[in-house]
Amino acid sequence: MRWQQLSLPPACSIPRRDALRGFYSARHGEAAAIVARAIAAGEVDPQVDATEIIRLAVAPLFHRLFITHEPVTAEQARRAADVAARSGENTDRHLNQLARQPDPYAQARTA
């Protein structure tokens, strides 16, 4: 099955999409306060984007809940938050390493 066959039509109207975006924007802003406290406590790199950290923390949980319909345990949520919090560490080094590696998907994209 090709990945194009998996694409779905838009799930909602533009007003609904905008409302959903507004909802999550507000939630990200509220949750960013948690990241700000972690920065103040020296637990997280002060250079991180707090909203992006929140997105990184919840993405694996959303995937489990809404894509694969798996339960999420407290330990999985804690691990996702820890990984997201550390994501600011060494990000540039990691991206530079990835840039030097051959693209494993290049052949699939040209097919």
N, C-alpha and C positions, 0 to 999 in steps of 0.2 A: 504494500500500500504506500502510495506516495504521500508526502506530508501535505500537499495541496488538498487532498481528499479529506483531510481532517479539519480543514478550516470551516468555521460555522458562520452563519449570517449574523449581523449585528443583533445583540441580545435585547436592545432597548432603544427607545426613541432618544433624540437629542436632549430634550428636557430631562428625561430620566437619567441619561448618561451624565449630564451636567450636575444633577442633584447628587448622584452617587460620587462623582468626583469631589464635590463640595463636602460631602459627608466624610470621605476618607481624608481629605485635606485637613479638616478640623481634627479628626482623630490623630493624624500624624503630628499635628501641632501640639495636641495635648500630651501625647506620648513622648514628644521631644523633651519635655520637662524631666522625664526619667533619665534621658541621656545627659541632660545638663547637670543633674545631680551626680551622675557617674563621673562626668568630667571634673566637677568641683572636688570630688573625692579622690581624684587621681587614678580612677579605674579605667578611664577611656582617654585616648589621645585627644587633646583639645582641638586638633585640626579637623576632626571628623565632621561630616554633615549629619546632624542629628536626625533629620527626616530620612535620609538614606539609610542610616543605621536601623531605624524602625522598619523601613521597607525590607531590608535584608533579614531582620529578625522574624517578620511575620510571613514572608514568602514561603518558606518550607511548610509552615503550619497551614496556610491557605491551600497549598498544593495537596497536602494530605487530606484535608477536610473536603475540598470542593472538586478536586481533579480525580484523585484515586479513592476518595470516600473511605479513608482510613481514620481510625481514632488517633487523637493526639494525647500523649501522656505529658505529665508535668516535666518529666526528665527530658523529653524531646523539645519542649518549649524552652526549658532552661538552656539546653545545648544550643539551640538556634540563637538565643539571645547572646550567649557567650561568643559564638562564632561571629555574629554581627558586631558585637562590641570590639572584637579584635580585628575586624576587617580594615580598620584604618591603619593598623600596624603593617608596615612593609608593603603597602599596596603598590607603590611605585615600583619597587623591586620586583614584585610578582608580575606586574603588567609588562615590565621590560623582559622578563624571562619568557612570558607567553609570546611576546612579539618576535622573539628569536626562533620559536619553534615552528615547524611546518604546519600548515593548516590541515588537520585531518579530514575536514569536510569539503575541501576544495573540489575533489573529484565528484562528489555527490551533487554539488551545486551546478556543475557543468553538464550533468546527465539530463 
